[in-house]
């Protein structure tokens, strides 16, 4: 059994993933090449290939990192907002607030585009949204203990669909919602959670 990565190795790997994330968010998936990542990170191509032998390894690690960070935020918000009635508003505001981070929305737009053309990326994205819906279903179940699990799950799936689709509009990429549409969006999301 080989020993795990060293702390120094983890820092180097993280720096390479930082470079890949910058490229994906600013230039898109088509520009996410091994050579571009090495240049952005300021290392030789061979150094990058030591940590990620192929582009598919780099993409898989990058998706795991991006999706895990987002899922962690969802889990914390779900945990913090499930208890008292007043917790729902701040949790919902925090989730919707992520739509204002244009770099994050662009990053997810690129992840979705990659998933449309790469089955490994699509599997990672499907797993992410499955876990996202799990957290939301658990959140709903804790708030409404008498609700059947299948109903909580279907509400959670619709919540995730609405949240992710609205990101394109609320970020300004696909348009700008009117104040009336924004108010209706918040009502619909609250109805799904209550």
C-alpha positions, 0 to 999 in steps of 0.5 A: 500500500502506497503512502498518501500524498504529502502536505506539500504534494496536496498544496501543489495539487491544489494550486494546479486545480486553482489554475484549472478552475481559473481557466474554466471560469474565465475561458471555458471548457474548450480552453481547459487544456493540460498545456494551458493549466501548466502555463497558468500555474507556472509549471512544466507540463510534466509537473502537471502530468505527475499529479494528473496524468491525463486531461480526464484526471484533471477534469474529474478532480476539478469537478469533484472539487467544485461540486464538493465545495458547493454541496458543502455550502448547501449542507451547512445551509440546510442544517442551519435552516431546518430547525426554526421557522425563522431559519428558512429565510436566511438559508434561502437568501444565502442560496439565492445570493450565490446567483449574484456571484457571476464567477460561480454561475459562469463556472457552473455554466461551464460545468454543465456544458462539459457534462453535455459532451462528456459522460464522466462529467455528466456522471459527476454532475448527476451525482452532485444534483442527487446529493443536493436533492438529498440535502433539500429532501432531508431539510424538508423532512425535518421541517415537515415530519409528517410529509411522505418521503416521496413527496419531500423528495419530489419537492426537493428535486423541483426546488433544485431545478428551479434554483439552478435554472433561475441562476442563469437569469438572476446572474444576468447571463440569460436576462434580468428578472423583474421585481415581480418575477423575483418575488414570485420565485421566492414564494415558489421556493418557500412553498416547496420547502414549507 
